[in-house]
Amino acid sequence: MQAAMDKDRQEMQETEGDRETRSAGDFDGAEHSLTRHIGLSFELFSEILDLIGRLLGSRWNIPIVDRVSSVLGTSNPLAKGVDPATEAVWLFDNTAYRPVHIYPHAPQPYQAQFIAAYFKKKTGRDVSKAVADIASKIGLGENGEDKAAVEKKIANRLLPFMETIAPARSVEVKFPKGDVKTLGPGDQSGLSDQTIVELEEHPDGETATIPAVPADCCPHGSMLTHFAGPEGWLFISDIDDSIKITMTPSPFGILRSTFVDSPTPISGMPDLYAHINTLLAPTWFYLSASPYNLYPFLRTFLHTYYPQGTTILRDASWMDLAGFLASYTKGTEEYKSDRMVKIHEWLPQRKVLCLGDSTQSDPEAYGDIYRKYEGWVKAIFIRKVTDVAEMKNTDKNTDARFENAFRDVPSEIWRTFEDPKELYEAVEQLKGT
């Protein structure tokens, strides 16, 4: 049911640019072939799973009491603490901020949005192997690779998508100075999302490591909370094809870069980001249309090549590979604009630098946010992606596209680039603004 709602919402938010991308890459054909391999349409697959849940009192082996009570969210009286023996928690890194008042006011205590995802352990292996087999049949694992090794890698990367969620669960986390807070309980999607106020005091720019209690329930380790004062720089960066090779315009390029290839940064971008980090010392946000199931994969990649920050991913769930592809290509402009509104609520006095690329709706989303909060965004950089075949014969890299996306945005605010070296002078000029 939730997957079907996510799909409907994405389709309602689909823009003309999304449709151009999907047409050039034949995403409809690719998604249709993938769902045919599964043997069911997306809608029928979702309906059958929902029917099984109603008949058997569970969904993906979720006890009915958890499934029903989870609609109450953090007010759920039947929720339980996570069981480390059978359940796991992902703690998402976040940014703590001080609320800003319109009138002069003493500095407010830090607060932050805390997000956690709850799963049952070792419940999706059979399904993951089946989907990995499907992926291999559509071409993954070819090009001379060892088929068995590739299929094993695909299965391992698919596990975070296929594990059973654990709604109505909570977890305690411990702050460096000894404070213990409870996160959750989670909702129907196995996610908890809450704002905790009056956090411990930390200097602007400091990062605190916050483990779960007990720590062994978190297979991907503790969360990092980055403390950001009201003023200074803020960097909002896209991930896919802006700083990481994903081949977003190509459906099979997305599958290969996600489930087979080693994650690879765009040449020159790690050096540029290190330079920006030294020069401007911004607080970092990585905003991507990737589903949240990719969080461990992307977090490891970002920590390897780029400054640490808060990664914001799409919370839409998916039921098959077709739904996974749609999350990259439908409704991305509205999704990103909505998340940037939230960032503005947290840090309205920061000076903002945005960087994205031409494959999705980054120009339009950044143009939207500039016009909505004029003066907040100080610079916008857009990487023109020219090395993906599906970008040819589209309007994605045309002057007309960019001029329309950045209508009413001063020309000195935005620029396109192909080589990161083109941006060093522009970044230097930002230091004095």
Protein Blocks (a to p, Z undefined) as FASTA:
>chain_A
ZZmmmmmmmmmmpcfklmmmmmmnommmmmmmmmmmnopafklmmmmmmmmmmmnopaeh
iafklmmmmmnmmmlmkbccddfklgccddddddddddddfbdcddddddddddddddde
hkllmmmmmmmmmmmmnogapeoiafklmmmmmmmmmmmmmpccdehiacddddfkopac
dedjddfkopacdddehiacddehiacddddddfklmmnbpaddddddfbdcdddddfeh
plpcfklmpmklmmmmmmmmccdddehklmmmmmmmmmnopacddddfbdfklmmmmmmm
mmmmmccddddddfbdcfbfklmmmmmmgoklmmmmmmmmmmmmmmmmbccdddddfklm
mlmmmmmmmmmmghjambdcddddfkbfklgoiaklgmklmmmmmgoiafklpccdfblk
lmmmmmmmmmmZZ
